[in-house]
Amino acid sequence: MKDVLNELCGLVIEPNQKQQLKELCLRYSIPLTYPELFDDEDEYCLWGISKDGVGLIGTVIMRHLCKSNKTIFHGLDELEQALHD
């Protein structure tokens, strides 16, 4: 896994992309911190992701990441590109 995930990053996904996120995490060996999030019917758009796992984050944490110039991925394509580089 690339160094990009050495610290917490934000991830914004579209509704109905939760299963694609799960598949991407499995492909790149990113732990599913709360696997039950991928099994329910709810749609979640704000995620936190690092080499330690993936899970939900709120707007306060996302805003903090933004203000701190931390990485925020806007979509799964952007995340996958960073993992490939």
C-alpha angles and dihedrals in degrees: 000000000000125000090248089088096050088105133032113288129187122237128194116194134178122251112275093030097099094102091048088054090051091051091049091050092050091048092053096037095245107158118244098230093190107020091179089072088071094052102055129084096242122108118225124190104177117069138167118217135183138144086277095060150289128271145138124296131185134234093264093059092042090052090049090052090050094048090047092053091242121155118278118181116211101206140349093273091060091048093048091048090054091049090051096049 
